[in-house]
Amino acid sequence: MPRLDVYQNSDLKFQVQVKDEPFWIGRGSDCLVSLTDPLVSHRHAHLAPSAEGWEIRNEGRNGTRLNDKPLGGTARLNFGDRIYIGPYAIVFVSSFSEPLRGDPGGPTETPGRTGGR
């Protein structure tokens, strides 16, 4: 089963073990992954299993980036992919992977902010 490693300012904040069912990332109380930054929408991104693996769909007003590219709609997720929402870097990993050491990287430009991450 996959896991999400959630980083903020290069620090691992928490990890979420993902069940084989759809879920939300956002500020809302109904989100499996709850992020508190004001740049994060109530329901910012939707992740769901598919026949090919996992998919992510952007629903946020301030945008979502996948591997440093804007996510305009739905895209397939692969282990090691990085999801950027506001100041957060979320790494989609196998549950058997170790958390990244050091900086997980970040978008070169965070929508709605100046000066990068």
Backbone bond lengths (Angstrom), bond angles and torsions (degrees), N, CA, C in turn:
res aa  C-N    CA-C-N  psi(-1)  N-CA   C-N-CA  omega(-1)  CA-C   N-CA-C  phi
1 M - - - 1.454 - - 1.525 110.22 -
2 P 1.322 116.95 145.09 1.464 120.23 179.56 1.519 112.46 -73.16
3 R 1.328 113.03 165.38 1.462 121.87 176.45 1.522 106.87 -139.53
4 L 1.327 115.59 149.57 1.459 121.19 173.93 1.520 108.33 -110.84
5 D 1.329 116.32 125.69 1.465 122.47 173.44 1.523 106.61 -101.28
6 V 1.322 116.72 119.20 1.459 121.86 -174.26 1.528 109.52 -104.54
7 Y 1.334 115.51 119.94 1.471 122.92 -179.13 1.521 109.57 -112.75
8 Q 1.326 115.29 146.47 1.460 122.11 170.57 1.513 106.92 -138.89
9 N 1.331 116.26 127.02 1.467 121.50 -177.37 1.524 110.96 53.50
10 S 1.321 116.74 42.79 1.468 125.04 177.38 1.521 114.29 70.39
11 D 1.325 118.65 2.54 1.467 121.77 179.50 1.524 109.45 -101.84
12 L 1.341 116.18 133.42 1.455 120.17 174.55 1.524 108.05 -69.21
13 K 1.338 116.83 115.62 1.464 121.88 -177.77 1.522 111.48 -89.84
14 F 1.329 116.94 -45.89 1.460 120.57 178.44 1.523 109.95 -165.98
15 Q 1.331 114.73 168.13 1.454 122.44 178.19 1.528 108.26 -125.77
16 V 1.320 115.74 146.33 1.458 121.18 179.41 1.524 108.71 -129.15
17 Q 1.316 116.32 120.77 1.460 121.17 173.75 1.526 107.26 -78.02
18 V 1.319 117.12 130.43 1.450 122.32 -174.23 1.532 110.23 -101.57
19 K 1.333 115.82 128.29 1.467 120.77 173.44 1.522 108.57 -84.23
20 D 1.289 116.71 166.24 1.458 122.14 -177.37 1.531 110.63 -81.66
21 E 1.352 115.40 60.37 1.453 121.51 179.23 1.529 109.10 -152.77
22 P 1.331 117.74 154.36 1.471 120.89 -178.63 1.528 111.92 -62.03
23 F 1.342 115.72 150.93 1.463 120.63 176.73 1.524 110.00 -157.00
24 W 1.342 114.71 168.14 1.462 122.86 -178.83 1.518 111.26 -111.38
25 I 1.341 114.27 150.90 1.464 123.13 167.78 1.528 105.24 -115.59
26 G 1.328 117.68 130.36 1.459 120.02 178.60 1.516 112.14 168.31
27 R 1.332 115.60 -167.31 1.465 121.28 179.93 1.516 113.06 -86.69
28 G 1.318 117.69 -14.33 1.453 121.57 -175.09 1.517 113.70 -67.70
29 S 1.331 115.03 151.74 1.470 120.36 -179.88 1.523 111.68 -68.57
30 D 1.330 117.78 -17.00 1.456 121.53 179.14 1.532 112.90 -89.69
31 C 1.325 117.45 3.07 1.469 121.55 -178.28 1.527 111.02 -86.27
32 L 1.325 116.21 134.21 1.455 120.78 175.99 1.527 110.21 -63.54
33 V 1.332 116.10 -41.35 1.463 121.76 177.27 1.517 106.92 -107.19
34 S 1.333 116.02 108.42 1.453 122.10 -176.37 1.521 110.22 -98.56
35 L 1.339 115.84 120.79 1.460 122.96 -179.98 1.522 108.02 -118.48
36 T 1.321 117.62 135.73 1.459 120.68 -170.14 1.522 115.94 -99.17
37 D 1.318 118.98 -10.13 1.458 120.87 -176.79 1.534 110.97 -63.79
38 P 1.365 117.65 140.71 1.465 120.33 -179.24 1.531 114.68 -62.69
39 L 1.336 118.95 -18.97 1.464 120.71 177.04 1.525 112.12 -75.10
40 V 1.327 117.12 -10.43 1.457 122.14 -179.04 1.531 108.86 -90.44
41 S 1.322 116.33 129.00 1.463 121.35 178.39 1.528 111.00 -74.06
42 H 1.335 115.00 163.21 1.463 121.22 178.61 1.534 109.95 -53.22
43 R 1.308 116.57 -50.30 1.469 123.26 172.33 1.524 106.27 -124.23
44 H 1.307 116.55 95.97 1.459 121.68 -170.10 1.529 113.14 -88.04
45 A 1.324 116.75 -43.52 1.460 120.31 -178.84 1.524 109.09 -142.78
46 H 1.318 115.36 146.13 1.462 121.96 179.52 1.524 108.20 -116.75
47 L 1.322 116.76 128.14 1.454 122.36 176.66 1.519 108.79 -115.19
48 A 1.337 115.74 139.54 1.460 119.86 -177.91 1.524 110.22 -150.39
49 P 1.335 116.33 143.97 1.463 118.87 173.82 1.527 109.34 -70.51
50 S 1.319 115.57 150.33 1.458 121.08 177.35 1.531 107.74 -139.34
51 A 1.308 116.53 177.88 1.463 120.96 179.15 1.531 111.15 -61.98
52 E 1.330 117.38 -27.39 1.471 121.95 -177.97 1.524 113.39 -95.61
53 G 1.310 118.82 -1.66 1.467 122.10 -176.77 1.516 110.64 136.25
54 W 1.333 116.88 -117.85 1.462 122.66 179.71 1.519 110.05 -124.94
55 E 1.329 115.69 147.92 1.458 121.79 176.70 1.520 109.95 -126.74
56 I 1.333 115.39 151.15 1.464 122.12 175.42 1.520 108.02 -124.09
57 R 1.342 115.60 141.18 1.461 122.11 177.64 1.522 108.77 -127.89
58 N 1.315 116.14 128.59 1.456 121.25 177.02 1.524 109.91 -75.80
59 E 1.334 115.95 132.66 1.463 122.05 174.58 1.525 110.33 -129.95
60 G 1.344 117.15 1.20 1.453 121.42 -173.81 1.512 113.96 -84.30
61 R 1.331 116.04 144.11 1.466 121.53 177.43 1.523 112.14 -66.54
62 N 1.334 116.48 -34.43 1.460 120.37 -177.37 1.522 112.70 -93.55
63 G 1.305 117.41 8.42 1.449 121.25 173.56 1.521 114.49 84.23
64 T 1.305 113.19 159.99 1.453 124.07 176.58 1.515 106.43 -131.38
65 R 1.318 116.39 142.48 1.452 120.35 176.85 1.521 107.79 -117.50
66 L 1.313 115.48 140.92 1.452 122.12 175.94 1.514 107.17 -118.88
67 N 1.331 115.75 116.13 1.473 121.06 -177.17 1.521 111.53 52.29
68 D 1.326 115.84 43.84 1.462 125.40 176.05 1.528 114.36 69.47
69 K 1.342 116.85 18.07 1.457 120.43 175.21 1.522 108.18 -121.35
70 P 1.331 117.53 139.44 1.461 119.62 179.12 1.530 111.26 -58.27
71 L 1.313 115.37 137.64 1.457 121.83 177.99 1.520 107.74 -99.94
72 G 1.324 116.75 107.97 1.451 121.17 -175.67 1.515 114.04 -85.87
73 G 1.298 117.77 -24.24 1.463 121.23 -177.36 1.514 109.20 -151.49
74 T 1.320 116.10 -113.68 1.463 122.07 -179.48 1.519 109.54 -112.83
75 A 1.334 116.01 142.47 1.462 121.42 177.86 1.523 109.21 -142.77
76 R 1.316 115.44 155.86 1.457 121.26 176.40 1.525 109.32 -79.16
77 L 1.344 116.05 141.72 1.461 122.00 177.04 1.529 109.62 -102.29
78 N 1.312 115.61 140.83 1.460 122.87 174.51 1.521 108.30 -123.18
79 F 1.319 116.48 152.41 1.459 119.10 177.23 1.522 109.46 -57.27
80 G 1.328 115.54 134.67 1.461 121.73 -177.81 1.513 113.34 96.42
81 D 1.330 117.93 -12.58 1.465 120.21 178.16 1.517 110.19 -63.89
82 R 1.342 114.56 148.05 1.459 121.68 178.84 1.525 109.30 -114.29
83 I 1.318 114.47 129.31 1.466 122.40 179.08 1.525 106.47 -108.92
84 Y 1.331 117.15 126.04 1.457 121.36 -179.44 1.521 109.44 -112.52
85 I 1.333 115.20 120.74 1.456 122.80 178.14 1.524 106.92 -132.12
86 G 1.338 116.39 114.88 1.467 119.40 -176.18 1.524 109.53 54.47
87 P 1.335 118.36 -130.89 1.464 120.77 -178.64 1.535 113.36 -86.43
88 Y 1.325 117.57 7.80 1.456 120.90 -174.90 1.528 111.50 -100.07
89 A 1.322 115.02 141.60 1.462 123.35 169.45 1.523 105.63 -114.54
90 I 1.315 116.21 121.48 1.464 122.01 -177.80 1.517 107.40 -116.60
91 V 1.333 116.30 121.14 1.456 121.02 -177.35 1.523 108.88 -102.54
92 F 1.330 115.84 126.99 1.462 123.43 178.96 1.522 107.45 -89.82
93 V 1.325 116.37 110.34 1.474 119.92 -173.59 1.522 111.34 -130.26
94 S 1.324 114.70 163.45 1.456 121.23 170.61 1.517 107.68 -69.36
95 S 1.311 117.71 146.27 1.468 120.37 -178.96 1.522 112.04 -62.77
96 F 1.328 117.19 -14.65 1.464 121.10 -179.37 1.524 112.53 -90.60
97 S 1.337 117.49 -5.92 1.464 121.61 -178.14 1.514 111.26 -78.55
98 E 1.304 115.30 149.05 1.461 121.86 172.49 1.526 108.51 -81.83
99 P 1.344 118.19 148.16 1.468 119.55 174.89 1.529 110.28 -59.59
100 L 1.316 116.19 151.40 1.464 120.77 177.53 1.518 110.08 -63.83
101 R 1.291 115.96 144.69 1.462 120.92 174.32 1.521 107.60 -96.10
102 G 1.316 117.46 133.29 1.461 120.90 178.25 1.514 111.92 80.99
103 D 1.307 115.79 -155.37 1.454 123.82 -173.67 1.524 110.82 -73.91
104 P 1.351 118.20 121.59 1.451 120.16 178.32 1.522 112.71 -75.79
105 G 1.311 116.37 1.33 1.452 120.14 -176.51 1.509 109.39 86.33
106 G 1.290 115.72 167.60 1.452 119.06 179.86 1.501 109.70 -159.05
107 P 1.295 116.11 169.57 1.452 118.65 178.56 1.516 109.55 -65.94
108 T 1.311 115.55 148.72 1.451 118.86 178.52 1.513 110.43 -69.74
109 E 1.330 116.72 -19.95 1.462 120.92 179.75 1.518 107.59 -149.52
110 T 1.321 117.05 124.29 1.457 121.34 177.83 1.514 109.16 -94.80
111 P 1.358 117.97 122.28 1.459 119.18 -179.77 1.523 111.02 -55.74
112 G 1.334 115.78 136.76 1.451 120.70 176.37 1.516 114.85 85.12
113 R 1.332 117.24 -1.82 1.464 120.70 -179.83 1.511 109.30 -133.28
114 T 1.315 115.52 155.38 1.463 119.48 174.04 1.509 107.79 -110.26
115 G 1.318 116.09 156.32 1.453 120.44 177.72 1.515 114.26 83.23
116 G 1.339 119.12 21.40 1.473 121.50 176.64 1.499 111.94 77.45
117 R 1.355 115.55 -147.11 1.458 121.49 -174.64 1.469 109.21 -63.67
